[in-house]
Amino acid sequence: MAAFSGDDVKSCPLQLLAVLALCLFIRSAVVIALDQLVTVDREVDVYSTLAKNMAAGNGFVLERDGHPVVWRAPLYPALLAAIFTIAGDADFTPVLIVQLLLDAVAATLLYMLCIAIFDRRTGIIAAIIFAAYPISAYYTLRLLPESTFTMMLTAMTVALSLSIRERIPAWFAFTGIIGGLAILVKPVALPVILFVACVLIFVLRVEVVRRFQLSAIMLIAVAVIVGPWTVRNYQKTGMLVPVATGGGYALWYGNNLMSDGREDFQLEGSVLNSYVRERQSILAPYHPEIAAALQNREPILSMDSHSQTTAVRISPEADQAFLKAGIDGILSNPVQTGWLMTRKLARFWLAIFFPKNKWAQVPVAIAQFALLALATFGAYRAAVNGRDISAPMAVLVGLTMTHVVFNATLRYSVPLLPIVSMLAAYGFLELYRRVSTSNVVVRSN
């Protein structure tokens, strides 16, 4: 990578390997400690079930000869399937090792990003912060796509930073390829990529026509990667589903004023009853058993049969109905929805999702607030000092605003922790420089 370093010094492979090894050691130690101290629900979704069926040659289904799944993205289950094929599915350890390696790779990519924008000292501190941060490490212990998505999003940010600086079409195509893979891990990356494409129109230092061309190259590369899965979904459903359904449902419940944008298992009493009734009324045209139960005024509150996971197993038609209901709700109550979105912004960075984990809310909020305060100061000082942080800020703002508009909780901010760690590390060093300078002045007087 020519001229990669922000201080005009190339990163040697040995340095990157050293950072990788250091961060792998730190993350492993933190994960082992967390596993001993905290009860972790390793499997809370259907990713391993999908992976086992893929490994068995049954396809992207929950059971042999079952209906094709269109409500989950394919790449994380495919990764698990590869692990199960090689190491078996009886033990979580091989998955844990892979996710530890992905975290270490993300930390190494973060180090590279810091060198490109700041310097090596910032890179080392940022990589250590990320590797040691317990909130991120907690998700390494779970069968969830956070480790994979964090690595992909960090890689995309590095490629985007290089694209903005070098202004070479190949870099934009490479950014699009990584972005497409990130979308196949978590579809929420799709609006982020679209937001980044818009940002490029303003930040690229080339003629206007060239800005549109380079942004288009990136988006075409995204389409090439995501397109085959979109075609598969069309063949299975007869409708356009770019990656997975569930976006309409997330928009509806995330902006539901009655539930304050919360899911069913976060509610109770009459609010839960009204929420579930409203949800079932939207689903009823596409689920005859729900329509019959509603007609007979039967309560449909079973968390086993109608939990969050079941609710997102919806057809494209039902998801479009949720999307319409969500948009109608926003347009009907713009002021209240706006206030709800401000609360969701706080939840995105600070609020634990599952009620049974609320015991950790205070220490988590303190840690997050401290890290975000340093990161905010770091971003401010980076702008003052003329550092180009447009790439990481575009990704950070894009993913944050996507979840503020749709659904927001602490888990969804985890993939942004490498970027936040970078800004926090720079903020810390700027504070240290200020304190050191003040001490020198005082001693000289």
Summary of the structure (lengths in Angstrom):
residues: 445
radius of gyration: 22.8
end to end distance: 47.0
largest distance: 84.9
contacts: 1488
relative contact order: 0.11
helix: 74%
strand: 0%
